[in-house]
Amino acid sequence: MPGTYIPADYLPVLIMFIVASCFGLVMLTVGTIFRLRRPYPEKLLPYESGMAPVGEPRQRFDVKFYIIAMLFVVFDVEAVFLYPWAVVYGKLGLYAVVEMFLFIAILLVGYVYAWKRGAFEWE
C-alpha cells in the first residue's frame, strides 16, 4: 500500500535520535535542578569576569579581521583536502599527483595575492 512503507534501515537511526534527545533533555533537567545558585554582583557582570565592560558592545571591527578569518578557512579547507590524498597517495597515480600540485598552485596564487594586497599587515 502506498504511504504505509517505513524503511527498516532507518529504524536504528530513529532509535538513536530518540535516545540522544531524551539524554539531552534529562541532562538539562538534572543540571537545572541540582545547580548551585549563589549570585553576587560581580558574578552578574557580563562574561562573569568581575570586570566592568570597556567600550561599546556594538563597535565595528576592521575588515582585516574578516580577511584573516577567510584566509584561515581557505587554508584549513586545503588541509582537509590534502589529508585524504596523502593517505592514498600510493594508489593514485601520476594524474592525481598533477591534480594535487595544480590545486596547491591555485592556493599559492591566492596566498601571494593576499600577501601583495597587504592582508597580513597589522597596523
Secondary structure, DSSP 4 states (H G I P E B T S, - for coil): -TT----GGGHHHHHHHHHHHHHHHHHHHHHHHH------TTTTSGGGSSS---S-TTPPPPHHHHHHHHHHHHHHHHHHHHHHHHHTHHHH-HHHHHHHHHHHHHHHHHHHHHHHTTTT---
